[in-house]
Amino acid sequence: GLSLSTEPGLAAYIPLAHDGPDSPKQLDLATVLERLRPWLENPLALKLGQHIKYDRHVLANHGIEIRGYAHDTLLQSYVLEVHKPHGLESLALRHLGLQGLSYEDLCGKGASQIAFSQVDVERAARYACEDVDYTLRVHRILWPRLQEVARLGDIYQLEMESSETLYRMERHGVLIDAHVLAQQSHEL
């Protein structure tokens, strides 16, 4: 499914592929993605996320190339707090004093772990809405801190640009000139 938030405390979850035994009828995945495509692919419709590179890969697997990502709370945390964990659970606890459902709370772990698609839609919605709500709230705390110090803002911008490059490399691979690499290896 997809979860979205436009202001703290306000979030929505669109279940799309839950297939557990008690799953309700859901909107068609392809139809929803096509309806959202203009917004998702619009570079002027600015977006924020937590670990956006992951989300980009997921949606690219469905033929959607997200554009307009302006902020990534994982990278904001990395620039400000390189020595601390950058996962959303840690960020929410550290900056908001909130502890929501964890993925393991929903799906279990180890041999008894179930797929997210098997999770009860109501619990999945709570988890997904917490995720986007916490992301927005954390951003509203970290972004002003990055803006206070020009150098940190510059480093953050470099991290965002590097994330774009890494995404493209992960998505499409890299072409290596074996001859040049061998020459450089010899020189080193």
Salt bridges, closest charged atoms under 4 A:
GLU34 OE2 - ARG37 NH2 2.65
GLU41 OE2 - ARG37 NH1 2.97
GLU65 OE2 - ARG56 NH2 2.71
GLU81 OE1 - ARG94 NH2 2.91
GLU81 OE2 - HIS95 NE2 2.94
GLU81 OE2 - ARG145 NH1 3.88
GLU130 OE2 - ARG126 NE 3.26
ASP133 OD2 - ARG137 NE 2.88
GLU164 OE1 - ARG56 NH1 2.41
GLU164 OE2 - ARG168 NE 3.32
GLU170 OE2 - LYS53 NZ 2.70
GLU170 OE1 - HIS57 NE2 2.83
